[in-house]
Amino acid sequence: MENNGFKLDNLYVGIGSKIKSLAKWSFIVEAVAAIIVGFVMMVSNEDMILFGLLTMVLGSIVAWVASWLLYGFGELVDKTSEIAKNTAPKEESEADAEG
């Protein structure tokens, strides 16, 4: 399936590594957001300094742990694809060339 010179099939090649990259980037975005929100909380109100600090620390930790799930799923997809590739029966032309 080709559309203006761009193969749509390429969107799904190596999807496990793409999911793992998404996990890394989502952690970065979420951790930066937690730090910004915590800093805004601390600056906006003196009574919120403790909550802002907790938001910065715990928000980053929650983002890190949440990224494990997405990264683990990407790893499962990678390993499953590798297993399927290694256990697939060889085609006749490959078997004739070897034997």
Helices and strands as residue ranges (DSSP letters): E 2-3, E 6-7, G 8-12, H 15-44, G 46-48, H 49-87, H 92-98
